[in-house]
Amino acid sequence: MSTFNGFIAEIPGISVDRFTEANRTKSAVFFLSHCHTDHMQGLQDPEPLPGPIYTSSISAVFLKHRYPQLADCIRTLDLGTTPIDMPTGSNPTHLTVTTLPAGHCPGSVMFLFETERDRKILYTGDFRLSPKDLRSLLPLQSITLHVLYLDTTFFNRTYTYFPSQSESLAKIVQLTKEWLDRDPRNVISFKLPALYGSEFLFIELARQLQQRIHVNAQEAQQYRYLASLDDAITSAGGSRIHACLRTSNANYRKLPCQPELDPKYVRVLRPSALRWRNLKQGESYCWRLRKNEEEFGICYSNHASCGELEDFLRYLKPEEVRFNVVPKEEADMEMAKLVEEICPREKDDREGLVDREEFSFAGIEYRKCPKKSSHAFSDEDSEEETVICQLPKRARS
């Protein structure tokens, strides 16, 4: 869960992914990286924002439907570079933002800010990029990056390795197809760590198996404007792949849409990342969770692993790193030590050290982990904060 307070210290007058009264008072321009609730605090305020909010086209459609009071404030950013109009009297008066894909969920983006003093600041939001994808982003090639605001959800050496999303999806497809082929009465039930946030999984599973995933009517209503999910989900009957189970439902082998179905025909799949500590490359990332039962855990993450974050830091070599996710009430200085280990400051014969700021916890609000929600989280995966209150929507004719 993001603990970032929204303020970019190097760019007074803007807020990113936080829209509370404090942000509205001190900011005139706003940015939203993606539509997950921990990045949208304050948008439910009935008053419009005091300035424009910049976001991706998918997120913009969601905002227009969910928060109609924001309609006149919304500005859509395509991938690429855009000059931003700052209000008269702002400091800086000129700002350029380059929007980059984040790979976290549909519509998620990173923001690369460049000020009139040629200071470059990258805000990742929540993200997961493979090393290959990272190196294909032209704006980040050979960049001198002054400050990095980093998604540190799994910035801990106990989470050094996650399989790629494509590898995890391949395992999920295999387990699904194998079970469905075994008996025409068999069905798959997904027990997800949160109600929303598995859009990429649904899209790929439906594409490869040519079968839509059943979700409950309420969730289907939220998904109805997300064009990429048109052929991936359904609230109608007939599907043998289900994600209609509430995450709080203790009897996860009973489908709410087919309560008469014998549980022996149900295979449960549980994609998550939080439980997969100390996983090493080459080890199995799929476990049978209960002996002699058709229940499997699969390592699946839409946040970068610690190893991927290390590669990210070594590639960009930022002068300063700020942490967007700090799970404890007190600053975990182990993260700062880890950054220093990955990107050690270079020696300078005259000064002893190059002119580089210390790693900073400025802009962080420390919070206790929230209590488990009876509607949002499963039991073992309750700390994996990937909940969104609604999904991006699109208008239909």
Secondary structure by P-SEA (a helix, b strand, c coil): ccccccccccccccccccccaaaaacccbbbbccccccccccccccccccbbbbbcaaaaaaaaaacccccccbbbbcccbbbbbccccccccbbbbbbbbcccccccbbbbbbccccbbbbbbccccccaaaaaaccccccccccccccccccccccccccccaaaaaaaaaaaaaaaaaacccbbbbbbccccccaaaaaaaaaaaacbbbbbcaaaaaaaccccccccccccccccccccccccccccccccccccccccccbbbbbbbccccccccccccccccccccccbbbbbccccccaaaaaaaaaaacccbbbbcccccccccaaaaaaaaaaccbbbbcccccccccccccccbbbbccccccccccccccccccccccccbbbbcc
